[in-house]
Amino acid sequence: MKPRNVVRRVSMRGGWLGLFSGESQGKALERVIPQLNAEGYRVSFIVSDKFSWGRKLLNVLVFAVTLGFVGFVENLMIIGELDA
């Protein structure tokens, strides 16, 4: 049985790859919402992700190791409910 509600984090591509591909919050949402709909859920809420020092530190380490080419910035959460 599927859970009634699901939470998906939307990660926007950062770094040089995100800059040259023209990544934005809108494009990140356009990637995730069709996947959520294909699983039988509909979007109930879109909220900002809470701040986390651990994620910020990990993101800085990834940026440093890859010389700024790769990085992910988690900035939104989508809450979906089962489409009845």
C-alpha positions as CSV (number, residue, x, y, z in Angstrom):
1,M,0.0,0.0,0.0
2,K,1.3,3.4,-0.9
3,P,1.8,6.1,1.8
4,R,-0.8,8.8,1.7
5,N,1.7,11.7,1.7
6,V,5.3,11.9,0.4
7,V,8.0,14.5,0.7
8,R,10.5,15.1,-2.1
9,R,13.5,17.4,-1.9
10,V,14.2,19.5,-5.0
11,S,17.9,20.0,-5.6
12,M,19.0,22.8,-7.9
13,R,22.3,22.1,-9.7
14,G,25.0,24.4,-8.6
15,G,28.6,25.2,-9.7
16,W,29.8,25.6,-13.2
17,L,27.6,22.9,-14.6
18,G,24.4,24.6,-13.2
19,L,25.6,28.0,-14.4
20,F,26.2,26.9,-18.0
21,S,23.0,24.7,-18.2
22,G,20.9,27.7,-17.1
23,E,19.6,25.9,-14.0
24,S,16.9,27.6,-11.8
25,Q,14.3,26.7,-9.2
26,G,11.7,26.5,-12.0
27,K,13.7,24.0,-14.0
28,A,14.4,21.9,-10.9
29,L,10.7,21.8,-10.2
30,E,9.9,20.9,-13.8
31,R,12.1,17.8,-13.4
32,V,10.6,16.6,-10.1
33,I,6.8,17.3,-10.5
34,P,6.2,15.0,-13.5
35,Q,8.0,12.1,-11.6
36,L,5.7,12.7,-8.7
37,N,2.6,12.8,-10.9
38,A,3.7,9.5,-12.6
39,E,3.7,7.8,-9.2
40,G,0.1,8.8,-8.6
41,Y,0.6,11.8,-6.3
42,R,-0.4,15.4,-6.8
43,V,1.4,18.5,-5.4
44,S,-0.1,19.8,-2.1
45,F,2.6,22.2,-0.9
46,I,5.9,23.6,-2.0
47,V,7.9,24.9,1.0
48,S,11.4,26.1,1.6
49,D,13.9,23.6,3.0
50,K,15.2,24.3,6.4
51,F,18.8,25.4,7.0
52,S,21.3,22.8,8.0
53,W,25.0,23.4,8.9
54,G,25.8,19.8,7.9
55,R,24.5,20.1,4.4
56,K,26.2,23.5,3.9
57,L,29.5,22.0,5.1
58,L,29.1,19.0,2.8
59,N,28.2,21.2,-0.1
60,V,31.3,23.4,0.5
61,L,33.5,20.2,0.5
62,V,32.0,19.0,-2.7
63,F,32.5,22.4,-4.3
64,A,36.2,22.4,-3.1
65,V,37.0,18.8,-4.2
66,T,35.4,19.3,-7.7
67,L,36.9,22.8,-8.1
68,G,33.4,24.3,-8.4
69,F,32.2,22.2,-11.3
70,V,29.6,20.1,-9.3
71,G,27.4,21.0,-6.5
72,F,23.8,20.7,-5.3
73,V,21.7,23.3,-3.5
74,E,18.7,21.9,-1.8
75,N,16.2,24.7,-1.5
76,L,12.6,23.4,-1.9
77,M,10.5,20.5,-0.6
78,I,7.4,19.2,-2.4
79,I,4.7,17.6,-0.3
80,G,2.5,15.4,-2.4
81,E,-0.7,13.5,-1.5
82,L,-2.1,10.4,-3.0
83,D,-4.5,11.3,-5.9
84,A,-7.7,9.6,-4.9
